[in-house]
Amino acid sequence: MSMGNSIGVAFRVTSFGESHGRCMGVVVDGCPSGLALSEEHIQRELDRRRPGQSRITSSRSEDDRLEVLSGVFNGRTTGAPICMLVWNTDRDSSGYERRRWTPRPGHADWTAHVRYGGFNDYRGGGRFSGRITAGFVMAGALAKRLLDETLGIEVIAHTKEIGGVVAREVSSEEIKARVEESPVRCADPEAARRMVERIEETSSQGDSLGGTIECHALNVPAGVGQPIFGTLEGDLARALYAVPAVKAVEFGLGGRFSKLKGSESNDFFRVEGGRVFTETNRAGGILGGISTCMPISCTVTLKPTPSIGKQQRTIDILNMEETTIEIGGRHDPCIVPRAVPVIESMVAAVLADHLLQAGLIPPVLGRDEK
């Protein structure tokens, strides 16, 4: 029976750890040998995800200092499984002990209790906490390095919407240049300013906000995907839905397709310099589950952080009666900004897997550099 903690075929990612356990980590099996890799490559991405980055994120203070336990030797990947982890050092589980039998609305407390018979680690949400995405980012940082070094593929993302504040359409160049300048990781400065105001206003009311993240993969070659049940869209969606709080994944125009005619939604083909392109990219770079050579574009919607300061209705599992709950602790009023590198990571990991399956990334790299 599959336990659901691994994803991928040729680039296989296995996640481990719980929010208030000793550590969070990941094992990546299938990364080619010979890839030049330093801990700094991974640490840079982890630093983008860690808590405590600004006044609009959780105050939980985790350094998230990376440890690579295997699979890298003399600055190169060896071809062996790569095990990476960070230690959980700032844990306060007291509130979770008090709330053990009153599941928090919007969290997986109740469903996990039923699924695992009450034996699951409930502290901080355990395996269902956003903290598990630290491992996702480690795997994604490795995948990003592999994609860039072999095929020049870039995976970039930014915050498109928070609490009804929507960014204007921005170019890939704007995303790359501006995303890290904003505490909400939005490449539209004016929208970013209003998003911060909206988060601060909502947080002061003891509430939270959700939003959307727009992600692009640039320079992906055509022909990548494994139809019918291993399509590129399907595998990307599966990976993205593993990110806690994700409730919708769309490619290209997504739901907007329902409002268009075929003549308005189709991407017309053209040839330029002996290469095939499309005049537009409404399909998001994927047709029939296979990459078209246009940028792969997806939009991911995350629900508001369910841990809020307002009183909420719930149940007492022990007595099977209705009650109320007020959730304290250190929670993000909006998780979207910290989720941007997580979304990039999941897209990168899936692309690495599919490109390895297609034989477009060799199993051994850097032969000429030995």
Secondary structure, DSSP 8 states (H G I E B T S, - for coil): ---S-EE-SSSEEEEEE-TTSSEEEEEEE---BT-B--HHHHHHHHHHHSS-SSTTS---------EEEESEETTEE-SS-EEEEEE------HHHHHTTTS--TTSSHHHHHHHTTT-S--GGGGGGSGGGHHHHHHHHHHHHHHHHHHH--EEEEEEEEETTEE-----HHHHHHHGGGSTT--S-HHHHHHHHHHHHHHHHTT--B-EEEEEEEES--TT--BTTTB-HHHHHHHHHTTSTTEEEEEETTGGGGGG--HHHH---EEEETTEEEES--TTTTEETTEE-SS-EEEEEEE---S--SS-EEEEETTTTEEEEE---S---SB-HHHHHHHHHHHHHHHHHHHHHHTT-S-SB--GGG-
